[in-house]
Amino acid sequence: MARKIKWQGEKLRLVKRHFVNIGGMTVLLIDETNFPHLIVSLNPKNYILEPNEIIVKDFGDNHGIKDVLISEKYLIPTGKWVEIKNELCEICKVL
């Protein structure tokens, strides 16, 4: 059974999906009905990431999710940052 993450009053499960066409990974938080509540990662085509790395969307409705996922040992910060849509986003490794 997958571990649950509490986010905005919901108990959600982290799911990783790989996309062959863009060569990246997307991380979602879904509920027990498989409804996606939150897309955690961004996949712009102009960034090449290492295996299991994602650009974390930690702004807007996602503000604070990076710290939750780091504290729950789902993500490890890499110390690398990129700017997307005038927001500074950290690249993290997904465990």
Backbone bond lengths (Angstrom), bond angles and torsions (degrees), N, CA, C in turn:
res aa  C-N    CA-C-N  psi(-1)  N-CA   C-N-CA  omega(-1)  CA-C   N-CA-C  phi
1 M - - - 1.445 - - 1.532 109.20 -
2 A 1.317 117.17 134.41 1.456 122.55 -178.61 1.525 110.91 -73.33
3 R 1.322 114.87 147.13 1.458 119.58 175.31 1.511 109.82 -68.94
4 K 1.304 115.66 149.91 1.466 121.92 179.59 1.524 109.52 -104.10
5 I 1.310 114.37 148.43 1.456 122.49 175.95 1.517 107.29 -117.53
6 K 1.313 116.82 132.20 1.456 119.98 177.05 1.523 107.83 -88.61
7 W 1.330 115.39 121.24 1.461 121.00 -179.92 1.520 108.97 -139.46
8 Q 1.314 115.88 117.50 1.454 123.17 179.15 1.530 112.22 50.66
9 G 1.329 115.56 46.06 1.458 122.03 175.71 1.521 115.32 82.99
10 E 1.324 117.94 -2.77 1.468 121.89 -179.54 1.521 109.63 -108.59
11 K 1.323 116.83 146.61 1.459 121.64 171.28 1.522 107.00 -96.82
12 L 1.331 115.32 115.64 1.452 121.25 -172.59 1.526 110.92 -123.78
13 R 1.319 114.94 160.13 1.459 122.27 -179.17 1.528 108.85 -114.64
14 L 1.347 116.63 138.34 1.446 122.14 178.68 1.528 109.49 -83.32
15 V 1.332 115.78 130.57 1.459 121.99 179.61 1.525 108.43 -127.86
16 K 1.344 116.10 134.31 1.460 121.54 176.89 1.524 107.88 -105.34
17 R 1.325 115.49 135.09 1.463 121.08 176.16 1.520 108.09 -129.19
18 H 1.328 116.00 133.06 1.464 121.62 178.31 1.518 109.29 -102.13
19 F 1.324 115.61 137.24 1.451 121.32 179.53 1.517 109.61 -115.02
20 V 1.317 116.30 113.00 1.450 122.07 -177.38 1.525 111.00 -65.36
21 N 1.323 117.38 -40.28 1.463 120.71 -175.21 1.523 113.72 -64.96
22 I 1.327 118.80 -29.37 1.464 120.46 177.96 1.522 111.77 -111.27
23 G 1.316 116.72 -4.79 1.452 120.51 177.05 1.504 114.88 69.44
24 G 1.308 117.62 21.70 1.457 120.03 -177.36 1.503 113.55 -124.93
25 M 1.299 114.32 179.72 1.455 121.98 179.82 1.524 108.15 -119.78
26 T 1.315 115.45 142.08 1.451 121.44 172.82 1.519 108.18 -116.25
27 V 1.310 115.88 138.97 1.461 121.84 178.25 1.518 108.01 -115.42
28 L 1.330 115.27 128.28 1.464 122.53 -178.61 1.516 109.76 -122.42
29 L 1.315 116.16 155.13 1.463 121.47 167.47 1.523 106.31 -111.82
30 I 1.331 116.04 120.85 1.458 121.26 -176.05 1.527 110.56 -121.65
31 D 1.341 115.34 157.54 1.464 119.73 177.68 1.526 110.05 -94.72
32 E 1.328 116.65 -173.07 1.472 121.73 -175.69 1.522 112.84 -67.44
33 T 1.332 118.35 -16.22 1.467 121.42 176.70 1.529 111.51 -95.80
34 N 1.332 116.52 7.21 1.470 124.50 -177.81 1.524 113.02 70.56
35 F 1.326 117.33 17.97 1.459 121.30 174.80 1.524 109.04 -76.06
36 P 1.345 118.50 125.63 1.469 119.98 179.24 1.526 111.67 -78.02
37 H 1.333 115.77 115.46 1.467 120.87 179.39 1.523 111.74 -86.62
38 L 1.323 116.47 -28.91 1.456 119.35 -172.38 1.518 109.95 -153.87
39 I 1.331 116.35 131.97 1.462 121.48 169.76 1.518 105.89 -97.26
40 V 1.327 115.86 118.33 1.459 121.88 -172.67 1.526 112.06 -85.61
41 S 1.334 117.18 -29.68 1.458 120.40 -171.10 1.521 112.91 -112.43
42 L 1.322 114.00 158.23 1.457 122.69 175.38 1.528 107.84 -114.22
43 N 1.312 117.24 145.86 1.467 120.98 -179.12 1.523 112.70 -130.25
44 P 1.321 117.63 63.56 1.466 117.62 176.54 1.528 110.05 -69.19
45 K 1.320 116.51 142.36 1.464 121.17 -175.01 1.524 113.73 -69.90
46 N 1.318 118.61 -19.50 1.461 120.16 -175.11 1.531 114.43 -89.32
47 Y 1.318 118.24 9.56 1.463 121.52 176.72 1.525 109.31 -119.43
48 I 1.326 115.97 129.88 1.463 121.06 176.09 1.519 107.30 -102.46
49 L 1.320 115.39 121.45 1.465 121.20 -177.29 1.520 110.30 -107.96
50 E 1.311 115.16 156.73 1.463 121.38 173.47 1.523 108.83 -72.13
51 P 1.342 117.25 161.76 1.473 118.80 176.52 1.531 111.22 -54.79
52 N 1.315 116.51 138.85 1.465 125.11 179.28 1.523 114.13 66.64
53 E 1.329 118.21 15.28 1.454 120.57 174.25 1.522 109.78 -98.85
54 I 1.326 115.13 146.54 1.460 121.60 174.88 1.523 108.69 -136.01
55 I 1.315 114.95 156.58 1.460 121.22 169.52 1.520 105.57 -94.09
56 V 1.326 116.37 117.59 1.461 121.06 -173.44 1.529 110.31 -84.47
57 K 1.324 115.68 126.39 1.470 121.62 173.88 1.527 106.83 -85.97
58 D 1.327 115.90 103.75 1.463 121.42 -176.66 1.532 109.79 -121.40
59 F 1.321 115.99 40.94 1.465 120.98 177.62 1.522 108.39 -137.41
60 G 1.327 116.01 168.46 1.466 120.05 -177.31 1.521 110.66 64.30
61 D 1.331 116.87 -134.57 1.472 121.35 179.32 1.523 112.68 -64.32
62 N 1.324 117.12 -19.24 1.466 121.67 -178.18 1.530 113.28 -88.91
63 H 1.315 117.80 -1.63 1.469 120.08 -174.48 1.529 111.19 -54.51
64 G 1.340 115.21 123.30 1.458 121.61 178.86 1.517 114.22 99.78
65 I 1.345 118.16 -13.07 1.470 119.37 -176.17 1.529 112.25 -66.53
66 K 1.328 117.53 -34.15 1.465 119.78 -179.59 1.521 110.64 -59.23
67 D 1.322 117.87 -47.24 1.468 121.01 -179.40 1.526 111.56 -63.42
68 V 1.330 117.29 -38.07 1.473 120.58 177.67 1.524 110.15 -62.97
69 L 1.326 117.41 -47.00 1.465 120.55 -177.47 1.527 112.64 -70.17
70 I 1.333 117.27 -30.41 1.466 120.10 174.00 1.523 109.88 -69.17
71 S 1.321 117.71 -44.51 1.477 120.43 -178.86 1.525 112.03 -66.55
72 E 1.331 116.90 -29.00 1.474 121.51 178.19 1.527 112.43 -87.09
73 K 1.335 116.81 4.44 1.474 123.31 176.95 1.532 113.56 66.33
74 Y 1.332 116.82 32.15 1.458 121.38 173.00 1.525 111.10 -93.76
75 L 1.331 116.69 -28.24 1.455 122.12 -178.64 1.517 110.82 -127.52
76 I 1.344 114.81 150.87 1.462 122.02 171.66 1.529 106.87 -124.93
77 P 1.326 118.22 125.68 1.464 119.84 177.78 1.534 110.38 -65.57
78 T 1.320 116.61 142.41 1.468 120.96 178.25 1.520 111.98 -98.40
79 G 1.343 116.87 -14.81 1.455 120.29 -175.15 1.521 112.42 85.09
80 K 1.341 117.26 0.68 1.468 121.63 178.34 1.524 108.76 -99.90
81 W 1.334 115.69 141.22 1.461 122.17 -177.52 1.515 109.80 -131.61
82 V 1.329 116.77 150.51 1.461 122.82 173.61 1.526 108.45 -136.29
83 E 1.321 115.14 155.06 1.461 119.31 176.80 1.524 109.05 -101.88
84 I 1.320 116.31 125.17 1.458 122.83 178.21 1.526 107.73 -132.63
85 K 1.324 116.40 125.37 1.469 122.34 179.49 1.530 111.43 52.05
86 N 1.316 116.29 44.44 1.469 123.36 179.64 1.520 113.56 64.15
87 E 1.317 116.95 18.19 1.477 121.82 176.52 1.530 108.60 -117.23
88 L 1.313 117.36 137.46 1.457 122.81 175.66 1.526 107.88 -84.19
89 C 1.330 116.71 119.93 1.470 122.28 -175.28 1.527 109.50 -119.54
90 E 1.324 116.23 136.86 1.468 120.00 179.44 1.515 110.61 -89.99
91 I 1.327 113.80 143.55 1.458 120.84 172.55 1.524 106.68 -91.24
92 C 1.334 115.93 127.07 1.465 121.44 -179.52 1.522 109.58 -125.10
93 K 1.315 115.58 156.17 1.458 121.70 175.13 1.521 107.53 -95.58
94 V 1.330 116.58 133.39 1.454 122.33 179.10 1.521 108.25 -90.13
95 L 1.328 116.35 129.16 1.478 120.80 179.27 1.512 111.25 -87.00
